[in-house]
Amino acid sequence: MIILFVVLIVVACLILGFIVLVQNPKGGGLSGTIGGFSNNFMGVKQTTDVLEKGTWIFAVVVALLCVFSAAFIPKSTSSNLVNELDTKPKQTQSAPLQQAPPAGAPVTAPVTPATKPK
């Protein structure tokens, strides 16, 4: 579900960016030169008003999508975080390794309770 919100936010941001770039603060911009129509774009008069309304609409859409997408982010509690930290493999201490006798020394078996001489 979060991927859907991310895609919608990106699309809304791209449209918002296009609308903002089409506008010119002096009133000319691309809106006045598209297709040779001065203030008549796709049958709508006062293109600058339409672009300004579109800017506000898409800005609100982006803001609302960002706020609502936060509700779908998986929640992790502190106990889950502790459990995740506990699942890391721990180093266990093993018995110290016995060193091999030097070369030429007689090899003797270690004395254990089962092999003690009587």
C-alpha positions in Angstrom: 0.0 0.0 0.0 2.9 2.3 0.8 4.2 1.8 -2.8 0.9 3.1 -4.2 1.2 6.2 -2.1 4.8 6.7 -3.3 3.8 6.4 -6.9 0.9 8.8 -6.5 3.1 11.3 -4.7 5.7 11.1 -7.5 3.1 11.6 -10.2 1.5 14.5 -8.4 4.9 16.1 -7.9 5.7 15.8 -11.6 2.4 17.3 -12.6 2.9 20.1 -10.0 6.4 20.8 -11.3 5.2 21.0 -14.9 2.4 23.4 -13.9 4.8 25.6 -12.0 7.3 25.6 -14.9 4.6 26.5 -17.4 3.7 29.6 -15.4 5.6 32.9 -15.8 5.4 35.4 -12.9 4.9 38.2 -15.4 1.9 36.5 -16.9 3.4 35.4 -20.3 5.1 32.1 -19.9 4.5 29.0 -21.9 0.8 29.3 -21.3 0.6 32.2 -23.7 2.6 30.7 -26.5 1.3 27.1 -26.6 -0.5 26.6 -30.0 -0.5 30.4 -30.6 -3.5 31.0 -28.3 -3.0 34.0 -26.2 -5.3 33.4 -23.2 -7.4 30.6 -24.7 -5.9 27.2 -23.9 -8.0 24.1 -24.7 -11.1 26.2 -24.7 -10.5 27.7 -21.3 -10.1 31.4 -20.9 -7.7 33.0 -18.4 -5.1 30.2 -18.5 -3.1 31.8 -15.8 -6.1 31.4 -13.4 -6.4 27.7 -14.3 -2.7 27.1 -13.8 -2.8 28.9 -10.4 -5.7 26.8 -9.3 -3.9 23.7 -10.6 -0.8 24.6 -8.6 -2.8 24.9 -5.4 -4.8 21.7 -6.0 -1.7 19.6 -6.7 0.1 21.2 -3.8 -2.7 20.2 -1.5 -2.9 16.7 -3.1 0.8 16.1 -2.4 0.5 17.3 1.2 -2.5 15.1 1.8 -0.9 12.1 0.2 2.2 12.6 2.4 0.1 12.9 5.6 -2.1 9.8 4.8 0.8 7.7 3.7 2.3 8.0 7.2 -0.7 6.0 8.5 0.3 3.0 6.3 4.0 2.9 7.4 4.5 -0.3 9.5 4.8 0.5 13.2 7.7 -1.0 15.1 7.6 -0.9 18.9 10.5 -0.8 21.2 10.0 -4.5 22.1 10.2 -5.4 18.4 13.4 -3.4 18.2 14.9 -5.3 21.2 13.8 -8.6 19.7 15.5 -7.7 16.4 18.7 -6.8 18.3 18.5 -10.1 20.2 18.3 -12.2 17.1 21.7 -11.2 15.9 24.1 -14.1 16.2 26.1 -14.0 19.4 29.7 -15.1 19.7 30.0 -18.1 21.9 33.0 -18.9 23.9 34.5 -22.2 23.1 37.1 -24.2 25.0 40.6 -23.1 24.4 42.3 -24.9 21.7 45.1 -27.3 22.8 48.4 -26.6 21.2 50.2 -29.3 19.3 53.3 -30.6 21.0 56.6 -29.5 19.5 58.1 -31.6 16.8 60.0 -34.6 18.1 58.2 -34.7 21.5 56.6 -37.9 22.5 52.8 -37.9 21.9 50.8 -38.8 25.0 47.1 -39.2 25.3 45.4 -36.7 27.6 44.4 -38.0 31.0 40.7 -38.0 31.5 38.7 -39.6 34.3 37.8 -42.6 32.1 41.5 -43.3 31.1 43.2 -42.7 34.5 45.7 -45.4 35.3 44.8 -47.6 38.3 
